[in-house]
Amino acid sequence: MAVRRPVAACAALVAAVAVAACVRVTEGVPVAGAPLNGSAAPSTIPGPPRFDPGPPGVVPTSRVALPAGGVTCAPAPGPGTTVSAEVADPKAPKLVVPVPADWTSATGSGDVAVTMDGPDGRTASVTIAKTRLDAEEAFRAHTDRLVDKGAVSTVSIMPAELCDYSGQKLVGAWSDTAANSVEFTDRIVHVWTAAENYLVAIHVEAPTGARPDDAATAMLTDDVELHVP
């Protein structure tokens, strides 16, 4: 049986990680032992410099002046309907997300801007929450909350920047029992504005065994338009 472990230690090492089999891999430098005859140890030749790619999807932030009400990320127009996802905080960014066919949407409350219901028990939500954390810390905290939902959890973490904002896509599952298990896909983005930082999360989930709906999931998590106040 897989054992759930925190994902934070692995996210910076690999772009895709199974929490249930999280293994930390480090590189070492061989060290010569003392010569038996007491002579000086042989000199070593340094290897090539190591490249640390950093956490997946975390990019340098270059803050620039943004026009009020500007659209900082706009995908190509697609078919179907869209819904505006916004919260009461006037400083928060606003998203425009597509609504897949056969799905319905409703206004949320608090940090939850929009909720959606789809076929076969599928659901989705858009959350816009103020954060004092930087992108790496905010992504780690969000991922930890996801995997803590079940006794056994797995998650794959992939870079998914949104325009010039740091972003990740999380694909995984959690379960308490065979009868209570969920598969999920999250698109998380660290959005900075002139006033505050926000963590935007689009969460899509379905009971394990529900019919595949990859097109709807891709539409919800990929075709996102972002407005700043």
C-alpha positions, -999 to 999 in steps of 0.1 A, spaced: 0 0 0 13 34 -9 20 58 20 12 95 16 41 118 22 45 156 19 51 166 -16 71 198 -8 105 180 -6 102 166 -41 86 194 -61 119 212 -65 137 181 -77 115 167 -104 87 180 -127 66 149 -121 65 132 -88 44 105 -71 39 114 -35 34 78 -25 69 70 -39 87 102 -32 125 96 -32 150 124 -27 180 120 -51 212 140 -44 244 141 -63 277 138 -44 313 144 -51 337 114 -45 362 120 -17 395 102 -18 405 84 14 438 90 31 467 71 14 479 41 34 516 52 31 509 86 45 516 106 13 495 135 3 461 127 -12 459 130 -50 443 161 -63 409 159 -78 396 175 -110 363 194 -105 334 183 -126 312 205 -147 290 230 -128 256 216 -117 225 231 -132 196 235 -108 164 241 -128 145 251 -97 108 243 -89 88 235 -120 68 265 -134 84 291 -111 97 320 -132 114 352 -122 90 380 -115 96 413 -134 71 437 -121 60 465 -145 33 491 -143 0 476 -154 -29 497 -168 -61 496 -147 -84 469 -160 -58 456 -184 -59 421 -199 -25 405 -191 -32 371 -206 -57 363 -234 -60 330 -252 -72 327 -287 -111 329 -288 -127 295 -286 -162 281 -291 -188 279 -264 -197 300 -235 -176 316 -208 -180 328 -172 -164 356 -153 -147 345 -121 -142 373 -96 -143 378 -59 -154 407 -37 -118 419 -31 -116 449 -55 -78 445 -58 -80 409 -69 -75 398 -105 -105 385 -125 -105 354 -148 -127 346 -177 -129 308 -181 -148 286 -206 -178 265 -196 -176 231 -214 -207 217 -230 -231 200 -206 -216 219 -176 -234 245 -155 -218 273 -135 -228 293 -104 -213 322 -84 -193 311 -54 -186 328 -21 -155 340 -3 -123 331 -22 -143 308 -44 -153 328 -74 -171 302 -94 -183 266 -91 -192 243 -119 -210 209 -123 -205 185 -151 -216 150 -162 -208 119 -141 -202 137 -109 -174 160 -122 -170 194 -106 -148 224 -109 -141 256 -90 -121 288 -95 -104 302 -64 -88 336 -61 -70 341 -28 -47 368 -15 -13 354 -5 18 367 12 38 338 0 60 338 -31 52 315 -60 72 285 -48 58 286 -12 23 292 -24 24 263 -48 38 240 -21 11 249 4 -16 244 -22 -3 210 -32 1 199 4 -36 208 11 -46 186 -19 -26 155 -9 -37 159 28 -73 151 18 -68 114 16 -50 86 34 -33 78 1 -25 104 -24 -5 108 -56 3 139 -76 23 148 -107 36 184 -109 43 200 -143 54 235 -152 25 255 -166 33 292 -167 4 315 -177 19 342 -199 46 358 -177 32 345 -144 45 314 -125 22 285 -128 19 247 -123 -4 219 -134 -11 192 -109 -26 159 -119 -33 133 -92 -57 114 -70 -65 109 -34 -86 82 -16 -97 71 19 -113 39 7 -119 22 -26 -154 37 -25 -142 72 -17 -116 82 -42 -112 113 -64 -91 122 -94 -81 158 -99 -64 183 -122 -54 217 -109 -40 248 -127 -24 271 -102 -10 306 -110 8 331 -88 -5 365 -100 10 398 -88 -8 431 -91 1 466 -83 -12 461 -47 -11 424 -37 -1 389 -47 -28 363 -54 -29 325 -59 -54 316 -86 -65 279 -86 -87 261 -111 -96 228 -96 -113 200 -116 -122 167 -100 -142 135 -107 -150 103 -88 -125 76 -98 -139 56 -126 -159 84 -142 -158 84 -180 -128 103 -194 -135 140 -202 -100 152 -210 -113 178 -235 -134 195 -208 -106 194 -183 -81 209 -208 -106 236 -217 -111 246 -181 -75 247 -171 -58 259 -203 -80 286 -220 -78 312 -193 -81 350 -197 -67 371 -170 -76 407 -161 -60 429 -134 -78 457 -115 
